[in-house]
Amino acid sequence: MRSFAINTTKNLSGGARIIARKIKSLLRANPLYKDRYVKVYEKYISQKIAATIRKEIISKKQVYIVYDHSCSCLAYGEFFHHLMLARFFLTQNLKVSFLIIDGEYRTDFQDERAFSRAQQFLAEEIDFANFIAGAYRSNFLCKKVSWKEGNTELTQASLNESVYIYQHELVVQRLPIYRRSFNVVNHLVHGLDEDLTKKILLNSLELGNCWGKFDLLPKQPYLALNVRYNPDWSTQRNTTESLFVNAIKKLNSYYPNLSIIVVSDRLGCNYFMEVAQKNSIDCLFSKNLDLPESFISDVLLVLGAIKYFQVNGGGLGCILLFSSTPFTIIAPIINEIMWTKRKLVSWQASDQVFKNFYYTGDDAQILLD
């Protein structure tokens, strides 16, 4: 059962707080329906936070957003959702100060092996933030600070009437706020006109040109297939050999005029290159292209694809959700709340398919159904 920062209700207006408490009482009184009520509660709270943001920023010129390592996940996906919140504010012509509170880490990342896994993320964190800011980077400042430095800056900023601090009360208590970022952005974007929505969503041309690497992308149209292999961590998310082989064969058959680029980290690419060679599979691998070896390069690759495919796998899928790139993603959600039965995000197009479950089979037809 996932846990949430229930005390977020203190950030709501009186009426909204009363309704949220009623939903919470239903949670306690009806444990058999707990998951259903959690979804109702989370959707309601996120909607109200989004409404508060829209009201608050009308008179503001600058926004502070905080990602505190002491209570947040050291992984790209959760961090990315927070960055998309920043990108929303940037498209509203607001300056954004994005503070990463560093030096203290959540308990589950204090283990030596877990902390070692997070090293690439920590090294690339600020570069990745600036990359996602894209064309709006001139109004975006991202920096790592200690809690003492960050809290001092936030205290001073709170005295300025033109500054809005996202979830300030929870930030000063050092409580996790990242879990709700995806759902809040979902509600913020809903109802915007088409032009504003396009400004928020990511595309390879904008990000590639801002990063100076767009010309390094493959010139010929291609499909992107995300795979994952890590024998030590979340092995249930790994791509099986049989599904990999079947997926490449199925996609080559269905899209005979398009090349397939398999996108993964170095460990995943090395593993599946051996599988491909053993099975005489024809495909390319992201770590063998003329791009810097980084998560940023992988993001640019998948955004530039004709279509993206993922079964279980890694964190790249969350990037595609904030784009207009066609995709088929089969993966379970955790903190996210489905927008409708068939849509995870409010702007999801007809050529963007998301299926909310773990897939344990090896029939690649599921990618085309």
Residue pairs with C-beta under 8 A, 6 or more apart in sequence:
1 34
1 35
1 38
2 38
2 179
2 334
2 335
4 38
4 41
4 42
4 179
4 180
4 335
5 170
5 175
5 176
5 177
5 179
5 180
6 24
7 170
7 175
8 45
8 49
8 167
8 170
8 177
8 180
9 16
9 17
9 20
9 21
9 24
9 45
10 17
10 169
11 49
11 52
11 167
11 169
11 170
12 20
12 45
12 48
12 49
12 52
13 48
13 52
16 48
19 44
20 41
20 44
20 45
20 48
23 37
23 40
23 41
23 44
24 41
26 33
26 37
27 34
27 37
27 38
27 41
30 37
39 337
42 180
42 183
42 337
43 183
43 337
45 180
46 180
46 183
46 184
46 186
46 187
46 337
47 187
49 167
49 180
49 184
49 187
50 184
50 187
50 188
51 187
53 164
53 166
53 184
53 188
54 188
56 164
57 63
57 89
57 92
57 94
57 164
59 161
59 162
60 94
60 162
60 163
60 164
61 94
61 95
61 162
61 163
62 94
62 95
62 96
62 97
62 157
62 160
62 162
62 163
62 164
63 86
63 89
63 94
63 95
63 96
63 97
63 163
63 164
63 165
63 166
64 96
64 97
64 98
64 99
64 154
64 157
64 163
64 164
64 165
64 166
64 168
65 82
65 85
65 86
65 89
65 96
65 97
65 98
65 99
65 166
66 98
66 99
66 100
66 101
66 150
66 154
66 165
66 166
66 167
66 171
66 177
67 79
67 82
67 98
67 99
67 100
67 101
67 178
68 101
68 147
68 171
68 174
68 176
69 100
69 101
69 102
69 103
69 104
69 105
69 106
69 109
70 101
70 104
70 105
70 106
70 147
70 174
71 106
71 174
71 175
71 176
72 78
72 79
72 106
72 176
72 178
73 79
73 106
73 109
73 178
74 105
74 106
74 109
74 115
74 118
74 121
74 122
75 118
75 121
75 315
76 121
76 128
76 295
76 315
76 318
77 315
77 318
78 178
78 179
78 181
78 335
79 121
79 125
79 128
79 129
79 178
80 128
80 132
80 315
80 318
80 319
81 178
81 181
81 182
81 185
81 318
82 178
82 181
83 98
83 128
83 129
83 132
83 133
84 132
84 181
84 182
84 185
84 200
84 322
85 166
85 181
85 184
85 185
85 188
86 96
86 98
86 129
86 132
86 133
86 140
87 132
87 133
87 134
87 136
87 200
88 185
88 188
88 189
88 200
89 96
90 96
90 133
90 136
90 139
90 140
91 136
91 196
91 199
91 200
93 139
94 139
94 164
95 139
95 140
95 141
96 133
96 139
96 140
96 141
97 141
97 153
97 157
98 129
98 140
98 141
98 142
98 143
99 143
99 145
99 150
99 153
99 154
100 125
100 126
100 129
100 142
100 143
100 144
100 145
101 144
101 145
101 146
101 147
101 150
102 144
102 145
102 146
103 146
103 147
104 147
105 115
108 114
109 115
109 118
113 232
117 233
120 265
120 295
121 295
124 294
124 295
124 296
125 144
126 142
126 143
126 144
127 294
127 296
128 295
128 296
129 140
129 142
130 137
130 140
130 142
131 207
131 210
131 211
131 296
131 299
132 202
132 207
133 140
133 142
134 202
134 206
134 207
134 210
135 206
135 210
137 210
145 153
147 174
151 172
154 165
154 168
154 171
154 172
157 163
157 165
158 165
158 168
165 171
166 177
167 177
170 177
171 177
179 335
180 335
182 318
182 335
182 336
183 335
183 336
183 337
186 337
186 339
186 345
186 346
187 346
189 197
189 200
189 345
189 346
189 347
190 339
190 346
190 347
192 200
197 347
198 324
200 322
201 322
201 323
201 324
201 347
202 303
202 319
202 322
202 323
203 303
203 323
203 324
203 325
204 214
204 217
204 300
204 303
204 304
205 214
207 299
207 300
207 303
208 214
208 215
208 217
208 300
208 304
211 296
211 300
213 291
213 292
213 297
213 300
214 300
216 289
216 290
216 291
217 291
217 300
217 301
217 304
218 259
218 261
218 289
218 304
220 259
221 258
221 259
221 306
222 258
222 259
222 260
222 261
222 284
222 304
222 305
222 306
223 251
223 255
223 258
223 259
223 260
223 261
223 305
223 306
223 307
223 308
223 309
224 260
224 261
224 263
224 301
224 302
224 305
224 307
224 308
224 309
225 247
225 248
225 251
225 260
225 261
225 262
225 263
225 283
225 308
225 309
225 310
226 263
226 264
226 302
226 308
226 309
226 310
226 313
226 314
226 316
226 317
227 239
227 244
227 262
227 263
227 264
227 268
227 272
227 313
228 237
228 238
228 239
228 264
228 268
228 312
228 313
228 314
229 238
229 239
229 264
229 267
229 268
229 271
229 272
230 238
230 267
230 268
231 238
236 312
236 358
237 312
237 313
237 314
238 312
239 268
239 272
239 311
239 312
239 313
240 362
241 275
242 362
243 311
243 361
243 362
243 364
244 272
244 275
244 276
244 281
245 275
245 279
245 281
246 362
246 363
246 364
247 309
247 311
247 364
247 367
248 260
248 262
248 276
248 281
248 282
248 283
249 281
249 364
250 364
250 365
250 367
250 368
251 260
251 309
251 364
251 367
252 260
252 282
252 283
254 368
258 306
259 283
259 284
260 282
260 283
260 284
261 283
261 284
261 285
261 286
261 289
261 301
261 305
262 269
262 272
262 276
262 283
262 284
262 285
262 286
263 286
263 298
263 301
263 302
263 316
264 272
264 285
264 286
264 287
264 298
264 314
265 287
265 295
265 298
265 314
266 287
266 293
268 314
269 285
269 286
269 287
269 288
270 287
272 285
273 285
273 288
275 281
276 282
276 283
286 297
286 298
286 301
287 293
289 297
289 301
291 297
291 300
291 301
298 316
299 316
299 319
302 308
302 316
302 319
302 320
302 325
303 319
303 320
303 323
303 325
304 325
305 325
306 326
307 325
307 326
307 327
307 328
307 351
308 316
308 317
308 320
308 325
308 326
308 327
308 328
308 329
309 327
309 328
309 329
309 367
310 316
310 317
310 320
310 327
310 328
310 329
310 330
310 331
311 330
311 331
311 359
311 366
311 367
312 330
312 331
312 358
312 359
313 331
317 327
317 329
317 331
320 327
320 329
320 352
321 329
321 344
321 345
321 348
321 352
321 354
322 345
324 349
325 352
326 349
326 351
326 352
327 352
327 353
327 354
328 353
328 355
328 367
328 368
329 353
329 354
329 355
330 354
330 355
330 357
330 359
330 366
330 367
331 355
331 356
331 357
331 358
332 356
332 357
332 358
333 344
333 356
336 344
338 344
338 356
339 345
339 346
339 348
342 354
343 354
344 354
344 356
348 354
359 366
